[in-house]
Amino acid sequence: MEMQLKFCFLLLVATAQAIPILENKGKKLNERASNLTFGTTYGLDVSSLLYPSTFQCLKSDGYTFVIVRAYRSDCAPDGNAIHTIANAHQAGIEYIDVYMFPSPRCSKSAAQQVSDMVTALQGVEYGQIWLDIEGSQYWLGSYSANQKFFEELLSAATAHKNVGIYASEYQWSDIMGSSYTGGSSHQLWYAHYDNNPSFSDFKPFGGWTKPSIKQYAGDASVCSADIDKDSY
């Protein structure tokens, strides 16, 4: 009996010593569980420079892919992109794409903008190019002019990589017109900030009947980085 009591006492001491560690682990898992859903693949898109340590933190929090801005709305390649992509590779992020925010109103043609971006990315590996279609203030004065520029952009980009389209139903209709389906043969990355990674909210538009990626939260702070949250 005395041996049993001694054993129980030692067991209680060992358990009590372990509790703080288990609580810390549980807290992190609970924090992740509040944002991540089992069975969903999580990633992010980013328009600023991120370092390997940040990507390592994001990776440990369950983010497995990143889409990096490679062209800015002011008609120039994003100088941070090549470094952010290299840092993501260094941290072991497996899937890395880029997105292009085109500038239809600047003096450069769609083809020249794509060429400038691709040239600026020489030396790093990335997957596909996503064309960011949003912000009617950056586009031209009519649906027909916007569609023409978009088709030139799409043709130039597909000469280099597989291409997908980023848009929301509202932005697409506002810029291209609700009946235009010129991008529907390409993958869709759609935006709906409902903080829900599920595609259950998706409504067909622009000829797309299903999406490939969802941007479900914007301007989130994770691992001290300002990111948008994405899922598929």
CYANA upper distance limits for C-alpha pairs under 8 A (distance plus 0.5 A):
  1 MET  CA      5 LEU  CA      6.74
  2 GLU  CA      6 LYS  CA      6.68
  3 MET  CA      7 PHE  CA      6.62
  4 GLN  CA      8 CYS  CA      6.65
  5 LEU  CA      9 PHE  CA      6.62
  6 LYS  CA     10 LEU  CA      6.77
  7 PHE  CA     11 LEU  CA      6.64
  8 CYS  CA     12 LEU  CA      6.68
  9 PHE  CA     13 VAL  CA      6.79
 10 LEU  CA     14 ALA  CA      6.66
 11 LEU  CA     15 THR  CA      6.60
 12 LEU  CA     16 ALA  CA      6.57
 13 VAL  CA     17 GLN  CA      6.71
 14 ALA  CA     18 ALA  CA      6.81
 15 THR  CA     19 ILE  CA      6.79
 16 ALA  CA     20 PRO  CA      8.39
 18 ALA  CA     22 LEU  CA      6.87
 19 ILE  CA     23 GLU  CA      6.45
 20 PRO  CA     24 ASN  CA      6.68
 21 ILE  CA     25 LYS  CA      6.79
 22 LEU  CA     26 GLY  CA      6.42
 23 GLU  CA     27 LYS  CA      6.49
 24 ASN  CA     28 LYS  CA      6.96
 25 LYS  CA     29 LEU  CA      6.76
 26 GLY  CA     30 ASN  CA      6.44
 27 LYS  CA     31 GLU  CA      6.57
 28 LYS  CA     32 ARG  CA      6.72
 29 LEU  CA     33 ALA  CA      6.45
 30 ASN  CA     34 SER  CA      6.71
 31 GLU  CA     35 ASN  CA      7.50
 32 ARG  CA     36 LEU  CA      6.23
 32 ARG  CA     61 ASP  CA      7.18
 32 ARG  CA     62 GLY  CA      8.48
 33 ALA  CA     37 THR  CA      7.08
 36 LEU  CA     40 THR  CA      8.11
 36 LEU  CA     42 TYR  CA      8.08
 36 LEU  CA     62 GLY  CA      8.28
 37 THR  CA    197 PRO  CA      8.34
 40 THR  CA    197 PRO  CA      8.12
 40 THR  CA    231 SER  CA      7.25
 40 THR  CA    232 TYR  CA      6.72
 41 THR  CA     63 TYR  CA      8.11
 41 THR  CA     64 THR  CA      7.64
 41 THR  CA    231 SER  CA      6.01
 41 THR  CA    232 TYR  CA      5.88
 42 TYR  CA     62 GLY  CA      7.19
 42 TYR  CA     63 TYR  CA      5.46
 42 TYR  CA     64 THR  CA      6.50
 42 TYR  CA     65 PHE  CA      7.40
 42 TYR  CA    229 LYS  CA      8.04
 42 TYR  CA    230 ASP  CA      6.42
 42 TYR  CA    231 SER  CA      5.04
 42 TYR  CA    232 TYR  CA      7.31
 43 GLY  CA     63 TYR  CA      5.19
 43 GLY  CA     64 THR  CA      5.90
 43 GLY  CA     65 PHE  CA      4.98
 43 GLY  CA     66 VAL  CA      6.03
 43 GLY  CA    229 LYS  CA      6.71
 43 GLY  CA    230 ASP  CA      5.52
 43 GLY  CA    231 SER  CA      6.36
 44 LEU  CA     63 TYR  CA      7.61
 44 LEU  CA     65 PHE  CA      6.98
 44 LEU  CA     66 VAL  CA      5.43
 44 LEU  CA     67 ILE  CA      6.86
 44 LEU  CA    227 ILE  CA      6.77
 44 LEU  CA    228 ASP  CA      5.99
 44 LEU  CA    229 LYS  CA      5.17
 44 LEU  CA    230 ASP  CA      5.63
 44 LEU  CA    231 SER  CA      8.45
 45 ASP  CA     66 VAL  CA      5.95
 45 ASP  CA     67 ILE  CA      4.99
 45 ASP  CA     68 VAL  CA      6.22
 45 ASP  CA     69 ARG  CA      8.05
 45 ASP  CA    227 ILE  CA      6.52
 45 ASP  CA    228 ASP  CA      5.82
 45 ASP  CA    229 LYS  CA      7.20
 45 ASP  CA    230 ASP  CA      7.65
 46 VAL  CA     66 VAL  CA      8.00
 46 VAL  CA     67 ILE  CA      7.02
 46 VAL  CA     68 VAL  CA      5.74
 46 VAL  CA     69 ARG  CA      6.75
 46 VAL  CA    226 ASP  CA      7.87
 46 VAL  CA    227 ILE  CA      5.76
 46 VAL  CA    228 ASP  CA      7.08
 47 SER  CA     68 VAL  CA      6.77
 47 SER  CA     69 ARG  CA      5.51
 47 SER  CA    227 ILE  CA      8.34
 48 SER  CA     69 ARG  CA      8.34
 48 SER  CA     80 ASN  CA      7.11
 48 SER  CA     81 ALA  CA      8.37
 48 SER  CA     84 THR  CA      8.42
 49 LEU  CA     80 ASN  CA      5.88
 49 LEU  CA     81 ALA  CA      7.62
 49 LEU  CA     83 HIS  CA      7.64
 49 LEU  CA     84 THR  CA      5.92
 50 LEU  CA     54 THR  CA      6.81
 50 LEU  CA     55 PHE  CA      7.62
 50 LEU  CA     84 THR  CA      5.88
 50 LEU  CA     87 ASN  CA      7.65
 50 LEU  CA    225 ALA  CA      7.98
 51 TYR  CA     55 PHE  CA      6.99
 51 TYR  CA     84 THR  CA      7.17
 51 TYR  CA     87 ASN  CA      6.11
 51 TYR  CA     88 ALA  CA      8.06
 52 PRO  CA     56 GLN  CA      6.57
 52 PRO  CA     87 ASN  CA      5.26
 52 PRO  CA     88 ALA  CA      6.62
 52 PRO  CA     90 GLN  CA      6.76
 52 PRO  CA     91 ALA  CA      5.68
 53 SER  CA     57 CYS  CA      6.78
 53 SER  CA     91 ALA  CA      7.71
 54 THR  CA     58 LEU  CA      6.69
 54 THR  CA    223 CYS  CA      6.71
 54 THR  CA    224 SER  CA      8.14
 54 THR  CA    225 ALA  CA      7.76
 55 PHE  CA     59 LYS  CA      6.41
 55 PHE  CA     87 ASN  CA      8.00
 55 PHE  CA     88 ALA  CA      6.46
 55 PHE  CA     91 ALA  CA      6.32
 55 PHE  CA     93 ILE  CA      7.86
 56 GLN  CA     60 SER  CA      6.69
 56 GLN  CA     91 ALA  CA      5.83
 56 GLN  CA     92 GLY  CA      8.08
 57 CYS  CA     61 ASP  CA      6.82
 57 CYS  CA    223 CYS  CA      6.55
 58 LEU  CA     62 GLY  CA      7.06
 58 LEU  CA     63 TYR  CA      6.02
 58 LEU  CA    222 VAL  CA      7.82
 58 LEU  CA    223 CYS  CA      6.83
 59 LYS  CA     63 TYR  CA      5.38
 59 LYS  CA     64 THR  CA      6.52
 59 LYS  CA     93 ILE  CA      7.47
 64 THR  CA     93 ILE  CA      6.47
 64 THR  CA     94 GLU  CA      7.10
 64 THR  CA     95 TYR  CA      7.35
 65 PHE  CA     93 ILE  CA      6.73
 65 PHE  CA     94 GLU  CA      6.96
 65 PHE  CA     95 TYR  CA      5.21
 65 PHE  CA     96 ILE  CA      6.35
 66 VAL  CA     88 ALA  CA      8.47
 66 VAL  CA     93 ILE  CA      8.11
 66 VAL  CA     95 TYR  CA      7.00
 66 VAL  CA     96 ILE  CA      5.57
 66 VAL  CA     97 ASP  CA      6.89
 67 ILE  CA     96 ILE  CA      6.31
 67 ILE  CA     97 ASP  CA      5.10
 67 ILE  CA     98 VAL  CA      5.40
 67 ILE  CA     99 TYR  CA      6.89
 68 VAL  CA     81 ALA  CA      6.79
 68 VAL  CA     84 THR  CA      7.87
 68 VAL  CA     85 ILE  CA      7.62
 68 VAL  CA     96 ILE  CA      8.00
 68 VAL  CA     97 ASP  CA      6.82
 68 VAL  CA     98 VAL  CA      5.05
 68 VAL  CA     99 TYR  CA      6.46
 69 ARG  CA     78 ASP  CA      7.24
 69 ARG  CA     81 ALA  CA      6.76
 69 ARG  CA     98 VAL  CA      6.15
 69 ARG  CA     99 TYR  CA      5.36
 69 ARG  CA    100 MET  CA      6.61
 69 ARG  CA    101 PHE  CA      8.01
 70 ALA  CA     77 PRO  CA      6.26
 70 ALA  CA     78 ASP  CA      5.39
 70 ALA  CA     79 GLY  CA      8.15
 70 ALA  CA     80 ASN  CA      8.34
 70 ALA  CA     81 ALA  CA      5.75
 70 ALA  CA     82 ILE  CA      8.41
 70 ALA  CA     98 VAL  CA      6.38
 70 ALA  CA     99 TYR  CA      6.29
 70 ALA  CA    100 MET  CA      6.13
 70 ALA  CA    101 PHE  CA      8.36
 70 ALA  CA    117 MET  CA      6.96
 70 ALA  CA    121 LEU  CA      8.32
 71 TYR  CA     75 CYS  CA      7.80
 71 TYR  CA     76 ALA  CA      6.39
 71 TYR  CA     77 PRO  CA      4.68
 71 TYR  CA     78 ASP  CA      5.44
 71 TYR  CA     99 TYR  CA      7.61
 71 TYR  CA    100 MET  CA      5.22
 71 TYR  CA    101 PHE  CA      5.96
 71 TYR  CA    102 PRO  CA      7.29
 71 TYR  CA    117 MET  CA      6.60
 72 ARG  CA     76 ALA  CA      6.10
 72 ARG  CA     77 PRO  CA      6.46
 72 ARG  CA     78 ASP  CA      6.34
 72 ARG  CA    100 MET  CA      7.39
 72 ARG  CA    101 PHE  CA      5.71
 72 ARG  CA    102 PRO  CA      7.17
 72 ARG  CA    103 SER  CA      8.09
 73 SER  CA    101 PHE  CA      5.86
 73 SER  CA    102 PRO  CA      6.15
 73 SER  CA    103 SER  CA      5.62
 73 SER  CA    138 TYR  CA      7.96
 74 ASP  CA    103 SER  CA      6.92
 74 ASP  CA    106 CYS  CA      8.31
 75 CYS  CA    102 PRO  CA      7.38
 75 CYS  CA    103 SER  CA      5.75
 75 CYS  CA    106 CYS  CA      6.83
 75 CYS  CA    108 LYS  CA      8.14
 75 CYS  CA    113 GLN  CA      7.64
 76 ALA  CA    113 GLN  CA      7.97
 76 ALA  CA    116 ASP  CA      8.10
 76 ALA  CA    117 MET  CA      8.17
 77 PRO  CA    116 ASP  CA      7.10
 77 PRO  CA    117 MET  CA      5.67
 77 PRO  CA    120 ALA  CA      7.12
 78 ASP  CA    117 MET  CA      8.46
 79 GLY  CA     83 HIS  CA      8.46
 79 GLY  CA    120 ALA  CA      8.21
 80 ASN  CA     84 THR  CA      6.59
 81 ALA  CA     85 ILE  CA      6.53
 81 ALA  CA    121 LEU  CA      7.97
 82 ILE  CA     86 ALA  CA      6.73
 82 ILE  CA    120 ALA  CA      7.93
 82 ILE  CA    121 LEU  CA      6.16
 82 ILE  CA    123 GLY  CA      8.47
 82 ILE  CA    124 VAL  CA      7.04
 83 HIS  CA     87 ASN  CA      6.57
 84 THR  CA     88 ALA  CA      6.63
 85 ILE  CA     89 HIS  CA      6.83
 85 ILE  CA     96 ILE  CA      7.61
 85 ILE  CA    124 VAL  CA      7.44
 85 ILE  CA    125 GLU  CA      8.27
 85 ILE  CA    126 TYR  CA      8.07
 86 ALA  CA     90 GLN  CA      6.71
 86 ALA  CA    124 VAL  CA      6.95
 87 ASN  CA     91 ALA  CA      6.75
 88 ALA  CA     92 GLY  CA      6.88
 88 ALA  CA     93 ILE  CA      5.85
 88 ALA  CA     96 ILE  CA      8.17
 89 HIS  CA     93 ILE  CA      6.04
 89 HIS  CA     94 GLU  CA      7.62
 95 TYR  CA    126 TYR  CA      8.29
 95 TYR  CA    127 GLY  CA      7.65
 96 ILE  CA    126 TYR  CA      5.82
 96 ILE  CA    127 GLY  CA      6.31
 97 ASP  CA    126 TYR  CA      5.76
 97 ASP  CA    127 GLY  CA      5.21
 97 ASP  CA    128 GLN  CA      5.69
 97 ASP  CA    129 ILE  CA      6.77
 97 ASP  CA    130 TRP  CA      8.17
 98 VAL  CA    126 TYR  CA      7.52
 98 VAL  CA    127 GLY  CA      7.90
 98 VAL  CA    128 GLN  CA      6.97
 98 VAL  CA    129 ILE  CA      5.68
 98 VAL  CA    130 TRP  CA      6.75
 99 TYR  CA    129 ILE  CA      5.98
 99 TYR  CA    130 TRP  CA      4.91
 99 TYR  CA    131 LEU  CA      6.31
 99 TYR  CA    132 ASP  CA      6.96
100 MET  CA    129 ILE  CA      7.56
100 MET  CA    130 TRP  CA      6.63
100 MET  CA    131 LEU  CA      5.58
100 MET  CA    132 ASP  CA      6.21
101 PHE  CA    131 LEU  CA      7.02
101 PHE  CA    132 ASP  CA      5.52
101 PHE  CA    133 ILE  CA      7.75
102 PRO  CA    110 ALA  CA      8.26
102 PRO  CA    113 GLN  CA      7.85
102 PRO  CA    131 LEU  CA      7.98
102 PRO  CA    132 ASP  CA      7.60
102 PRO  CA    133 ILE  CA      8.44
103 SER  CA    138 TYR  CA      6.85
103 SER  CA    139 TRP  CA      7.75
104 PRO  CA    109 SER  CA      8.25
104 PRO  CA    110 ALA  CA      7.73
104 PRO  CA    138 TYR  CA      7.06
104 PRO  CA    139 TRP  CA      5.91
104 PRO  CA    140 LEU  CA      7.13
104 PRO  CA    146 ASN  CA      8.45
104 PRO  CA    149 PHE  CA      7.40
105 ARG  CA    138 TYR  CA      6.96
105 ARG  CA    139 TRP  CA      6.73
105 ARG  CA    140 LEU  CA      7.03
108 LYS  CA    112 GLN  CA      6.41
108 LYS  CA    113 GLN  CA      6.81
109 SER  CA    113 GLN  CA      6.80
110 ALA  CA    114 VAL  CA      6.87
110 ALA  CA    149 PHE  CA      6.99
110 ALA  CA    150 PHE  CA      8.35
110 ALA  CA    152 GLU  CA      6.40
110 ALA  CA    153 LEU  CA      5.37
110 ALA  CA    156 ALA  CA      7.84
111 ALA  CA    115 SER  CA      6.63
111 ALA  CA    152 GLU  CA      7.18
111 ALA  CA    153 LEU  CA      6.57
111 ALA  CA    156 ALA  CA      5.70
111 ALA  CA    157 ALA  CA      8.26
112 GLN  CA    116 ASP  CA      6.55
113 GLN  CA    117 MET  CA      6.78
114 VAL  CA    118 VAL  CA      6.69
114 VAL  CA    153 LEU  CA      7.65
114 VAL  CA    156 ALA  CA      6.96
114 VAL  CA    157 ALA  CA      6.63
115 SER  CA    119 THR  CA      6.55
115 SER  CA    156 ALA  CA      8.40
116 ASP  CA    120 ALA  CA      6.68
117 MET  CA    121 LEU  CA      6.91
118 VAL  CA    122 GLN  CA      7.11
118 VAL  CA    160 HIS  CA      8.44
127 GLY  CA    161 LYS  CA      8.09
127 GLY  CA    162 ASN  CA      8.31
128 GLN  CA    161 LYS  CA      6.02
128 GLN  CA    162 ASN  CA      5.53
128 GLN  CA    163 VAL  CA      6.22
128 GLN  CA    164 GLY  CA      7.90
129 ILE  CA    157 ALA  CA      7.74
129 ILE  CA    161 LYS  CA      6.89
129 ILE  CA    162 ASN  CA      6.88
129 ILE  CA    163 VAL  CA      5.37
129 ILE  CA    164 GLY  CA      6.80
130 TRP  CA    163 VAL  CA      6.11
130 TRP  CA    164 GLY  CA      5.06
130 TRP  CA    165 ILE  CA      5.76
130 TRP  CA    166 TYR  CA      6.74
131 LEU  CA    154 LEU  CA      8.44
131 LEU  CA    163 VAL  CA      7.80
131 LEU  CA    164 GLY  CA      6.82
131 LEU  CA    165 ILE  CA      5.43
131 LEU  CA    166 TYR  CA      6.32
132 ASP  CA    165 ILE  CA      6.86
132 ASP  CA    166 TYR  CA      5.27
132 ASP  CA    167 ALA  CA      7.02
133 ILE  CA    165 ILE  CA      7.72
133 ILE  CA    166 TYR  CA      6.39
133 ILE  CA    167 ALA  CA      5.82
133 ILE  CA    171 GLN  CA      7.59
133 ILE  CA    172 TRP  CA      7.33
133 ILE  CA    175 ILE  CA      8.42
134 GLU  CA    167 ALA  CA      6.87
134 GLU  CA    168 SER  CA      8.34
134 GLU  CA    171 GLN  CA      5.82
134 GLU  CA    172 TRP  CA      7.60
134 GLU  CA    175 ILE  CA      7.94
135 GLY  CA    139 TRP  CA      7.73
135 GLY  CA    171 GLN  CA      7.43
135 GLY  CA    175 ILE  CA      8.36
136 SER  CA    140 LEU  CA      8.19
136 SER  CA    171 GLN  CA      7.95
136 SER  CA    174 ASP  CA      7.34
136 SER  CA    175 ILE  CA      6.12
139 TRP  CA    146 ASN  CA      7.00
139 TRP  CA    175 ILE  CA      7.73
140 LEU  CA    145 ALA  CA      6.70
140 LEU  CA    146 ASN  CA      6.22
141 GLY  CA    145 ALA  CA      7.40
141 GLY  CA    146 ASN  CA      8.07
142 SER  CA    146 ASN  CA      6.72
142 SER  CA    175 ILE  CA      8.47
143 TYR  CA    147 GLN  CA      6.48
143 TYR  CA    175 ILE  CA      6.82
143 TYR  CA    176 MET  CA      5.56
143 TYR  CA    177 GLY  CA      6.51
144 SER  CA    148 LYS  CA      6.66
144 SER  CA    176 MET  CA      8.15
145 ALA  CA    149 PHE  CA      6.82
146 ASN  CA    150 PHE  CA      6.54
146 ASN  CA    175 ILE  CA      7.27
146 ASN  CA    176 MET  CA      6.69
147 GLN  CA    151 GLU  CA      6.59
147 GLN  CA    176 MET  CA      6.47
147 GLN  CA    182 GLY  CA      8.30
148 LYS  CA    152 GLU  CA      6.82
149 PHE  CA    153 LEU  CA      6.61
150 PHE  CA    154 LEU  CA      6.53
151 GLU  CA    155 SER  CA      6.57
151 GLU  CA    182 GLY  CA      7.95
152 GLU  CA    156 ALA  CA      6.69
153 LEU  CA    157 ALA  CA      6.60
154 LEU  CA    158 THR  CA      6.54
154 LEU  CA    163 VAL  CA      8.00
155 SER  CA    159 ALA  CA      7.03
156 ALA  CA    160 HIS  CA      7.88
157 ALA  CA    161 LYS  CA      6.84
157 ALA  CA    162 ASN  CA      8.26
157 ALA  CA    163 VAL  CA      7.20
158 THR  CA    162 ASN  CA      6.16
158 THR  CA    163 VAL  CA      6.36
163 VAL  CA    186 HIS  CA      7.09
163 VAL  CA    187 GLN  CA      7.89
164 GLY  CA    186 HIS  CA      5.77
164 GLY  CA    187 GLN  CA      5.13
164 GLY  CA    188 LEU  CA      6.40
164 GLY  CA    189 TRP  CA      7.66
165 ILE  CA    183 GLY  CA      7.48
165 ILE  CA    186 HIS  CA      7.22
165 ILE  CA    187 GLN  CA      6.67
165 ILE  CA    188 LEU  CA      5.55
165 ILE  CA    189 TRP  CA      6.46
166 TYR  CA    188 LEU  CA      6.53
166 TYR  CA    189 TRP  CA      5.11
166 TYR  CA    190 TYR  CA      6.13
166 TYR  CA    191 ALA  CA      8.08
167 ALA  CA    171 GLN  CA      6.74
167 ALA  CA    172 TRP  CA      6.40
167 ALA  CA    188 LEU  CA      7.95
167 ALA  CA    189 TRP  CA      7.03
167 ALA  CA    190 TYR  CA      5.60
167 ALA  CA    191 ALA  CA      6.80
168 SER  CA    172 TRP  CA      6.47
168 SER  CA    190 TYR  CA      5.68
168 SER  CA    191 ALA  CA      5.55
168 SER  CA    192 HIS  CA      7.54
169 GLU  CA    173 SER  CA      6.65
169 GLU  CA    190 TYR  CA      8.40
169 GLU  CA    205 PHE  CA      6.47
169 GLU  CA    206 GLY  CA      8.12
170 TYR  CA    174 ASP  CA      6.49
171 GLN  CA    175 ILE  CA      6.56
172 TRP  CA    176 MET  CA      6.03
172 TRP  CA    177 GLY  CA      7.22
172 TRP  CA    178 SER  CA      7.55
172 TRP  CA    206 GLY  CA      7.70
173 SER  CA    177 GLY  CA      4.77
173 SER  CA    178 SER  CA      4.73
173 SER  CA    179 SER  CA      8.24
173 SER  CA    206 GLY  CA      8.13
174 ASP  CA    178 SER  CA      7.97
176 MET  CA    180 TYR  CA      6.68
178 SER  CA    205 PHE  CA      7.82
178 SER  CA    206 GLY  CA      6.78
179 SER  CA    206 GLY  CA      6.91
180 TYR  CA    206 GLY  CA      6.26
180 TYR  CA    207 GLY  CA      8.04
181 THR  CA    206 GLY  CA      5.21
181 THR  CA    207 GLY  CA      5.35
181 THR  CA    208 TRP  CA      8.34
182 GLY  CA    206 GLY  CA      8.22
182 GLY  CA    207 GLY  CA      8.49
183 GLY  CA    206 GLY  CA      7.95
183 GLY  CA    207 GLY  CA      8.27
184 SER  CA    188 LEU  CA      8.15
184 SER  CA    206 GLY  CA      6.98
184 SER  CA    207 GLY  CA      5.62
184 SER  CA    208 TRP  CA      5.70
185 SER  CA    208 TRP  CA      8.45
187 GLN  CA    211 PRO  CA      7.30
187 GLN  CA    212 SER  CA      6.44
188 LEU  CA    208 TRP  CA      7.79
188 LEU  CA    210 LYS  CA      8.16
188 LEU  CA    211 PRO  CA      5.44
188 LEU  CA    212 SER  CA      5.95
188 LEU  CA    213 ILE  CA      7.16
189 TRP  CA    211 PRO  CA      6.65
189 TRP  CA    212 SER  CA      6.26
189 TRP  CA    213 ILE  CA      4.97
189 TRP  CA    214 LYS  CA      6.06
189 TRP  CA    215 GLN  CA      7.65
190 TYR  CA    211 PRO  CA      7.29
190 TYR  CA    213 ILE  CA      6.92
190 TYR  CA    214 LYS  CA      5.56
190 TYR  CA    215 GLN  CA      6.60
191 ALA  CA    214 LYS  CA      6.33
191 ALA  CA    215 GLN  CA      5.14
191 ALA  CA    216 TYR  CA      6.78
192 HIS  CA    214 LYS  CA      7.72
192 HIS  CA    215 GLN  CA      6.70
192 HIS  CA    216 TYR  CA      5.81
192 HIS  CA    217 ALA  CA      7.95
193 TYR  CA    215 GLN  CA      7.42
193 TYR  CA    216 TYR  CA      5.01
193 TYR  CA    217 ALA  CA      5.25
193 TYR  CA    218 GLY  CA      7.22
194 ASP  CA    216 TYR  CA      6.29
194 ASP  CA    217 ALA  CA      7.21
195 ASN  CA    216 TYR  CA      5.61
195 ASN  CA    217 ALA  CA      5.73
196 ASN  CA    216 TYR  CA      6.40
196 ASN  CA    217 ALA  CA      8.46
197 PRO  CA    214 LYS  CA      7.36
197 PRO  CA    215 GLN  CA      8.29
197 PRO  CA    216 TYR  CA      6.25
197 PRO  CA    230 ASP  CA      7.65
197 PRO  CA    231 SER  CA      6.12
197 PRO  CA    232 TYR  CA      7.98
198 SER  CA    214 LYS  CA      8.39
198 SER  CA    231 SER  CA      8.26
198 SER  CA    232 TYR  CA      8.29
199 PHE  CA    211 PRO  CA      8.12
199 PHE  CA    214 LYS  CA      7.55
199 PHE  CA    232 TYR  CA      8.45
202 PHE  CA    210 LYS  CA      8.01
202 PHE  CA    211 PRO  CA      8.17
203 LYS  CA    209 THR  CA      8.14
204 PRO  CA    208 TRP  CA      6.05
204 PRO  CA    209 THR  CA      5.34
204 PRO  CA    210 LYS  CA      7.31
205 PHE  CA    209 THR  CA      7.63
212 SER  CA    232 TYR  CA      6.81
213 ILE  CA    230 ASP  CA      7.25
213 ILE  CA    231 SER  CA      6.17
213 ILE  CA    232 TYR  CA      5.33
214 LYS  CA    230 ASP  CA      5.90
214 LYS  CA    231 SER  CA      5.84
214 LYS  CA    232 TYR  CA      6.86
215 GLN  CA    228 ASP  CA      7.44
215 GLN  CA    229 LYS  CA      6.25
215 GLN  CA    230 ASP  CA      4.79
215 GLN  CA    231 SER  CA      7.15
216 TYR  CA    228 ASP  CA      8.31
216 TYR  CA    229 LYS  CA      6.42
216 TYR  CA    230 ASP  CA      6.33
216 TYR  CA    231 SER  CA      7.94
217 ALA  CA    228 ASP  CA      6.21
217 ALA  CA    229 LYS  CA      5.57
217 ALA  CA    230 ASP  CA      7.75
218 GLY  CA    227 ILE  CA      7.32
218 GLY  CA    228 ASP  CA      4.80
218 GLY  CA    229 LYS  CA      6.79
219 ASP  CA    226 ASP  CA      6.32
219 ASP  CA    227 ILE  CA      6.01
219 ASP  CA    228 ASP  CA      5.93
220 ALA  CA    225 ALA  CA      8.41
220 ALA  CA    226 ASP  CA      6.13
220 ALA  CA    227 ILE  CA      5.79
220 ALA  CA    228 ASP  CA      6.38
220 ALA  CA    229 LYS  CA      7.70
221 SER  CA    225 ALA  CA      5.87
221 SER  CA    226 ASP  CA      5.29
221 SER  CA    227 ILE  CA      6.80
222 VAL  CA    226 ASP  CA      7.20
222 VAL  CA    227 ILE  CA      7.58
